[in-house]
Amino acid sequence: MSSPVQGRARTLVAGIGNIFLSDDGFGVETVRRLREQQLPDHVEVVDIGVRGVHLAYQLLDGYDTLVLVDATARGGEPGTLYLIDAGAPDSAAPQSTPLDGHGMSPDAVLALLDTLCAGTGGTPPRRTLVVGCEPASVEEGIGLSPQVASVLPEAVRMVTDLVRHELVR
């Protein structure tokens, strides 16, 4: 991936999840496939996996937009894709999340980021979006369920369209 164009808003696409818990690996597999795509220079794609603290510190480098890609249980049919604006008032988040450096949820990462920014003078992303997929299973096991695996191409298209058009906003 080439370096971002000077002065252009930077976007970070972060794949979240545990590949040893079946569909929880959705984010990791999606970003693996995204790396094969030709993306704009202002976009950086990373496999965060379960390293939430690493994501919080990486965000201190200054990104205008954060796109989290993660398994997201919202009660739909397995394989349903969601686009969630994490800053929207209706994007329900747990009220408190324990700090666990190896298994931080995106909510806990964003809360930690606010604390880190306050201490360092950094700026959190202006916008945080989540591309989520309803899991069929998050039980122990390697590999995605057929329902989730079948929507990977659509998830890649969704993220690609987002990062190509996010600058227009």
Secondary structure, 3 states (H helix, E strand, C coil): CCCCCCCCCCEEEEEECCCCEHHHHHHHHHHHHHCCCCCCCCEEEEEEECCHHHHHHHHCCCCCEEEEEEECCCCCCCCCEEEEECCCCCCCCCCCCCCCCCCCCHHHHHHHHHHHHHHHCCCCCCEEEEEEECCCCCCCECCCCHHHHCCHHHHHHHHHHHHHHHHHC
